Amino acid sequence: YSCTSLQTVTFEKGSKLKTIDGIEGYAFSRCWALTTVDMSACTQVTEIGSSAFYKNSKLQLFKIGTRTPPSCGGSAFWGINSYSVLKVPAGCVDAYKKAYG
């Protein structure tokens, strides 16, 4: 939270996240330099907590390996760069487009 120099976060396969199957609320909120989040090796994420990536205006790329879109808490991605790219597993684009949050 509020880290000023963190630019990239990579979760390796088998990463143990703080919540059971997701990212804790406010975990990376206001990380002003964060440009890339790579969760492509994580295939079981079910939740991204409230404001987890809140106001990360430099976020450019977010990769996730979960085929089913995780639920997102309120404002999970509020204030991110409008040109940010969400990269999801092949064949899952429509599911992510339809997902709430």
Backbone as ProteinMPNN parsed JSONL, in Angstrom:
{"seq_chain_A": "YSCTSLQTVTFEKGSKLKTIDGIEGYAFSRCWALTTVDMSACTQVTEIGSSAFYKNSKLQLFKIGTRTPPSCGGSAFWGINSYSVLKVPAGCVDAYKKAYG", "coords_chain_A": {"N_chain_A": [[0.841, -1.185, 0.0], [0.58, 2.175, -0.916], [3.22, 2.308, -1.883], [6.064, 3.819, -3.237], [7.993, 3.175, -5.116], [7.711, 0.664, -6.283], [7.532, -1.118, -9.241], [6.898, -3.402, -10.744], [5.002, -6.33, -10.243], [5.158, -9.712, -9.77], [3.571, -12.733, -9.611], [4.44, -15.924, -8.838], [3.927, -19.325, -9.992], [1.961, -21.158, -7.768], [2.039, -19.248, -5.806], [1.376, -17.929, -2.608], [-1.22, -16.135, -1.657], [-2.46, -13.411, 0.362], [-5.261, -13.493, 1.117], [-7.525, -16.301, 1.045], [-7.916, -17.208, -1.697], [-7.129, -14.993, -3.274], [-6.432, -11.453, -3.782], [-5.751, -9.284, -1.227], [-7.758, -6.559, -0.049], [-6.824, -3.209, -0.78], [-4.158, -3.913, -1.098], [-2.236, -3.238, -3.128], [-2.801, -0.634, -3.498], [-2.512, 2.757, -4.475], [0.128, 2.603, -5.364], [2.251, 4.298, -6.821], [4.164, 4.05, -8.907], [3.708, 1.639, -10.107], [3.573, -0.387, -12.922], [3.201, -2.862, -14.106], [1.487, -5.887, -13.538], [1.802, -9.221, -13.062], [0.08, -12.005, -13.068], [-0.157, -14.28, -14.432], [0.633, -16.895, -14.003], [-0.961, -17.712, -11.998], [-3.719, -19.581, -11.469], [-5.982, -19.935, -9.992], [-7.259, -17.751, -8.81], [-9.845, -16.235, -7.126], [-10.832, -13.905, -6.144], [-10.431, -10.382, -6.076], [-9.651, -7.982, -3.951], [-11.381, -5.136, -2.443], [-10.456, -1.998, -3.655], [-7.902, -2.892, -4.333], [-6.068, -2.255, -6.362], [-6.304, 0.437, -6.492], [-6.172, 3.723, -7.73], [-3.787, 3.425, -9.205], [-2.352, 4.914, -11.376], [-0.408, 4.607, -13.334], [-0.468, 2.02, -14.156], [-0.07, -0.286, -16.683], [-0.179, -2.876, -17.744], [-1.886, -5.813, -16.968], [-1.826, -9.071, -16.173], [-3.523, -12.157, -16.008], [-4.054, -15.524, -15.012], [-6.302, -16.969, -14.514], [-9.089, -18.709, -15.623], [-11.813, -18.335, -15.165], [-13.335, -15.314, -14.469], [-12.268, -13.484, -11.628], [-14.092, -12.365, -8.715], [-14.511, -8.911, -8.059], [-13.842, -6.558, -5.605], [-15.335, -3.471, -4.476], [-14.22, -0.617, -6.232], [-11.834, -1.837, -7.053], [-10.123, -1.501, -9.261], [-10.24, 1.203, -9.646], [-9.407, 4.353, -10.972], [-7.193, 3.625, -12.464], [-4.926, 3.698, -15.276], [-6.466, 4.619, -18.269], [-5.72, 3.392, -20.585], [-4.758, 0.949, -19.952], [-3.957, -2.538, -20.229], [-5.615, -5.6, -20.073], [-4.687, -8.818, -19.85], [-5.85, -11.97, -20.539], [-6.466, -15.555, -20.204], [-6.447, -17.49, -23.275], [-9.46, -17.7, -25.099], [-11.104, -16.74, -23.106], [-11.9, -14.132, -23.123], [-14.526, -13.063, -23.622], [-15.908, -13.87, -21.304], [-14.614, -12.363, -19.356], [-15.237, -9.791, -20.251], [-17.951, -9.73, -19.737], [-18.069, -9.954, -17.013], [-18.784, -8.664, -13.768], [-17.36, -5.742, -12.46]], "CA_chain_A": [[0.0, 0.0, 0.0], [1.27, 3.464, -1.009], [4.636, 2.148, -2.2], [6.384, 4.816, -4.247], [8.99, 2.737, -6.085], [7.376, -0.643, -6.841], [7.135, -0.98, -10.639], [6.395, -4.662, -11.275], [4.669, -7.387, -9.299], [4.998, -10.994, -10.454], [3.204, -13.853, -8.751], [4.874, -17.179, -9.441], [3.02, -20.463, -9.817], [1.915, -21.615, -6.381], [2.145, -18.132, -4.866], [0.401, -17.899, -1.525], [-1.719, -14.789, -1.497], [-2.915, -13.169, 1.722], [-6.576, -14.09, 1.325], [-7.524, -17.706, 0.643], [-7.707, -17.348, -3.14], [-7.184, -13.702, -3.936], [-5.595, -10.339, -3.359], [-6.346, -8.529, -0.129], [-8.134, -5.18, -0.334], [-5.815, -2.159, -0.625], [-2.817, -4.498, -1.12], [-1.347, -2.482, -4.006], [-3.425, 0.663, -3.694], [-1.655, 3.942, -4.472], [1.525, 2.311, -5.711], [2.306, 5.294, -7.879], [5.06, 3.676, -10.01], [3.372, 0.3, -10.579], [3.191, -0.42, -14.326], [2.901, -4.224, -14.564], [1.139, -6.943, -12.591], [1.779, -10.484, -13.8], [-0.501, -13.121, -12.325], [-0.47, -15.275, -15.459], [0.89, -18.238, -13.484], [-1.967, -17.987, -10.97], [-4.908, -20.066, -12.171], [-7.072, -20.178, -9.05], [-7.658, -16.513, -8.134], [-11.296, -16.087, -7.136], [-11.235, -12.599, -5.637], [-9.523, -9.248, -5.991], [-10.297, -7.2, -2.909], [-11.74, -3.731, -2.61], [-9.385, -1.013, -3.825], [-6.604, -3.577, -4.387], [-5.189, -1.523, -7.284], [-6.903, 1.774, -6.495], [-5.365, 4.892, -8.085], [-2.486, 3.1, -9.804], [-2.552, 5.57, -12.662], [0.609, 4.203, -14.309], [-0.624, 0.603, -14.491], [-0.213, -0.461, -18.12], [-0.42, -4.266, -18.116], [-2.325, -6.705, -15.891], [-2.009, -10.417, -16.72], [-4.097, -13.094, -15.046], [-4.137, -16.864, -15.585], [-7.553, -17.586, -14.111], [-10.026, -18.798, -16.742], [-13.059, -17.739, -14.697], [-13.009, -14.013, -13.893], [-12.454, -13.383, -10.181], [-14.948, -11.26, -8.295], [-13.734, -7.733, -7.7], [-14.452, -5.695, -4.609], [-15.558, -2.1, -4.907], [-13.083, 0.226, -6.601], [-10.622, -2.656, -7.173], [-9.251, -0.931, -10.279], [-10.64, 2.583, -9.865], [-8.336, 5.328, -11.121], [-6.036, 3.152, -13.225], [-4.722, 4.259, -16.607], [-7.537, 4.193, -19.18], [-5.119, 2.611, -21.664], [-4.231, -0.3, -19.395], [-4.323, -3.759, -20.941], [-5.879, -6.793, -19.275], [-4.415, -10.007, -20.653], [-6.499, -13.13, -19.928], [-6.211, -16.788, -20.96], [-7.108, -17.649, -24.568], [-10.829, -18.201, -25.047], [-11.812, -16.237, -21.92], [-12.14, -12.696, -23.266], [-15.948, -12.745, -23.454], [-16.275, -14.053, -19.905], [-14.094, -11.206, -18.629], [-15.995, -8.621, -20.661], [-19.282, -9.805, -19.12], [-17.944, -10.026, -15.552], [-19.004, -7.439, -13.0], [-16.177, -5.204, -11.801]], "C_chain_A": [[0.88, 1.239, 0.0], [2.78, 3.339, -1.21], [4.969, 3.1, -3.343], [7.352, 4.317, -5.313], [8.706, 1.38, -6.735], [6.856, -0.487, -8.266], [6.484, -2.23, -11.201], [6.12, -5.631, -10.135], [4.44, -8.652, -10.114], [4.694, -12.065, -9.419], [3.614, -15.127, -9.475], [3.833, -18.261, -9.207], [3.111, -20.945, -8.373], [2.052, -20.511, -5.357], [1.04, -18.211, -3.83], [-0.002, -16.453, -1.294], [-2.332, -14.635, -0.122], [-4.306, -13.725, 2.013], [-6.517, -15.529, 0.811], [-7.186, -17.862, -0.831], [-7.73, -16.011, -3.855], [-6.23, -12.682, -3.371], [-6.364, -9.528, -2.335], [-6.681, -7.1, -0.565], [-7.014, -4.217, 0.026], [-4.378, -2.66, -0.74], [-1.826, -3.686, -1.949], [-1.916, -1.106, -4.333], [-2.383, 1.775, -3.591], [-0.166, 3.622, -4.605], [1.807, 3.097, -6.983], [3.165, 4.895, -9.081], [4.709, 2.326, -10.637], [2.87, 0.335, -12.029], [2.734, -1.8, -14.783], [2.577, -5.139, -13.397], [1.004, -8.216, -13.405], [1.325, -11.61, -12.878], [-0.829, -14.258, -13.291], [-0.222, -16.706, -14.995], [-0.124, -18.647, -12.415], [-3.283, -18.36, -11.655], [-6.114, -20.267, -11.261], [-7.515, -18.93, -8.291], [-9.169, -16.353, -8.247], [-11.748, -14.691, -6.72], [-10.088, -11.6, -5.716], [-10.232, -8.248, -5.093], [-10.554, -5.749, -3.254], [-10.5, -2.854, -2.665], [-7.993, -1.632, -3.913], [-5.598, -2.855, -5.276], [-5.679, -0.092, -7.486], [-5.864, 2.855, -6.788], [-3.952, 4.558, -8.541], [-2.507, 3.616, -11.236], [-1.514, 5.202, -13.718], [0.498, 2.735, -14.716], [-0.927, 0.46, -15.985], [-0.631, -1.87, -18.508], [-0.763, -5.093, -16.884], [-2.609, -8.055, -16.536], [-2.569, -11.318, -15.624], [-4.301, -14.444, -15.731], [-5.429, -17.596, -15.27], [-8.548, -17.55, -15.265], [-11.388, -18.185, -16.394], [-12.725, -16.404, -14.043], [-13.23, -14.001, -12.376], [-13.458, -12.277, -9.858], [-14.043, -10.116, -7.853], [-14.507, -6.906, -6.687], [-14.597, -4.288, -5.158], [-14.267, -1.342, -5.152], [-11.77, -0.539, -6.754], [-9.625, -2.063, -8.161], [-9.587, 0.527, -10.571], [-9.404, 3.483, -9.977], [-7.101, 4.82, -11.845], [-6.008, 3.839, -14.592], [-5.806, 3.74, -17.546], [-7.014, 3.378, -20.366], [-4.503, 1.306, -21.17], [-4.757, -1.497, -20.178], [-4.507, -4.882, -19.924], [-5.669, -7.989, -20.182], [-4.935, -11.219, -19.896], [-6.195, -14.378, -20.752], [-7.016, -16.834, -22.269], [-8.498, -18.24, -24.38], [-11.654, -17.652, -23.895], [-12.195, -14.755, -22.014], [-13.596, -12.341, -23.015], [-16.388, -12.866, -22.001], [-15.8, -12.858, -19.079], [-14.862, -9.937, -19.004], [-17.359, -8.569, -19.976], [-19.234, -9.741, -17.596], [-18.159, -8.655, -14.904], [-17.672, -7.007, -12.371], [-14.918, -5.331, -12.601]], "O_chain_A": [[1.806, 1.355, 0.802], [3.535, 4.192, -0.744], [4.223, 3.175, -4.319], [7.519, 4.985, -6.334], [9.416, 0.994, -7.664], [5.855, 0.194, -8.488], [5.601, -2.132, -12.053], [6.9, -5.74, -9.189], [3.627, -8.664, -11.038], [5.457, -12.277, -8.477], [3.18, -15.375, -10.599], [2.97, -18.134, -8.339], [4.202, -21.118, -7.83], [2.17, -20.787, -4.163], [-0.104, -18.527, -4.155], [0.785, -15.648, -0.796], [-2.693, -15.632, 0.505], [-4.511, -14.362, 3.046], [-5.525, -15.916, 0.193], [-6.252, -18.587, -1.173], [-8.299, -15.906, -4.942], [-5.338, -13.003, -2.585], [-7.507, -9.136, -2.571], [-5.956, -6.508, -1.364], [-6.333, -4.401, 1.035], [-3.452, -1.887, -0.496], [-0.693, -3.469, -1.517], [-1.545, -0.495, -5.335], [-1.495, 1.74, -2.739], [0.682, 4.297, -4.023], [1.614, 2.594, -8.09], [2.906, 5.37, -10.186], [5.351, 1.913, -11.602], [1.875, 0.994, -12.333], [1.967, -1.911, -15.739], [3.292, -5.169, -12.396], [0.191, -8.289, -14.327], [2.078, -12.094, -12.033], [-1.678, -15.1, -13.0], [-0.811, -17.639, -15.542], [-0.14, -19.799, -11.98], [-3.883, -17.535, -12.344], [-7.161, -20.723, -11.719], [-8.1, -19.053, -7.215], [-9.71, -16.338, -9.352], [-12.908, -14.328, -6.915], [-8.932, -11.933, -5.456], [-11.293, -7.732, -5.443], [-10.018, -5.211, -4.223], [-9.609, -2.961, -1.823], [-7.004, -0.968, -3.602], [-4.403, -2.843, -4.978], [-5.477, 0.5, -8.546], [-4.804, 2.892, -6.164], [-3.02, 5.323, -8.291], [-2.661, 2.847, -12.184], [-1.732, 5.469, -14.9], [1.286, 2.258, -15.533], [-1.907, 1.01, -16.487], [-1.355, -2.054, -19.486], [-0.038, -5.082, -15.889], [-3.525, -8.177, -17.349], [-2.148, -11.252, -14.469], [-4.679, -14.496, -16.901], [-5.626, -18.727, -15.715], [-8.821, -16.486, -15.822], [-12.034, -17.583, -17.251], [-11.896, -16.369, -13.134], [-14.268, -14.46, -11.898], [-13.645, -11.356, -10.652], [-12.947, -10.337, -7.339], [-15.681, -6.593, -6.888], [-14.031, -3.963, -6.202], [-13.33, -1.424, -4.359], [-10.698, 0.047, -6.601], [-8.417, -2.115, -7.93], [-9.248, 1.033, -11.641], [-8.476, 3.382, -9.175], [-6.068, 5.491, -11.852], [-6.977, 4.484, -14.992], [-6.038, 2.532, -17.606], [-7.797, 2.742, -21.072], [-3.795, 0.635, -21.92], [-5.863, -1.466, -20.718], [-3.675, -5.088, -19.041], [-6.385, -8.161, -21.168], [-4.528, -11.478, -18.763], [-5.716, -14.27, -21.881], [-8.117, -16.29, -22.354], [-8.686, -19.169, -23.594], [-12.802, -18.06, -23.72], [-12.757, -14.2, -21.071], [-13.877, -11.406, -22.265], [-17.165, -12.041, -21.521], [-16.519, -12.395, -18.194], [-15.109, -9.094, -18.141], [-17.862, -7.488, -19.67], [-20.258, -9.497, -16.958], [-17.756, -7.626, -15.446], [-16.949, -7.834, -11.814], [-13.853, -4.911, -12.148]]}, "name": "protein", "num_of_chains": 1, "seq": "YSCTSLQTVTFEKGSKLKTIDGIEGYAFSRCWALTTVDMSACTQVTEIGSSAFYKNSKLQLFKIGTRTPPSCGGSAFWGINSYSVLKVPAGCVDAYKKAYG"}
